[in-house]
Amino acid sequence: KGRHDGGGREHEQRYTRTRLAGLFTSRGFELARAQNSDFIFTLVPRLRCSGTFGTLDTRLGDLVPHWMASGWYLAFTRKHTEE
């Protein structure tokens, strides 16, 4: 995973991770893997542009609970249904 580039206000999360996963599972997918993207340095533009702080931020993102992370990577697979 790479460091977050910031973006603008359009990158703000409008879902909780639980709600987002629920939307996919209600449509026949199951969560195969989840990982935090980054943590706090993405809020500070000067630090966000730094490769060193960006790398540190993604590592910190792996250590905090999902509700403290700035974002997530979610991988889903289609549920196998018995016919």
Summary of the structure (lengths in Angstrom):
residues: 83
radius of gyration: 14.9
end to end distance: 37.9
largest distance: 54.9
contacts: 203
relative contact order: 0.28
helix: 42%
strand: 18%
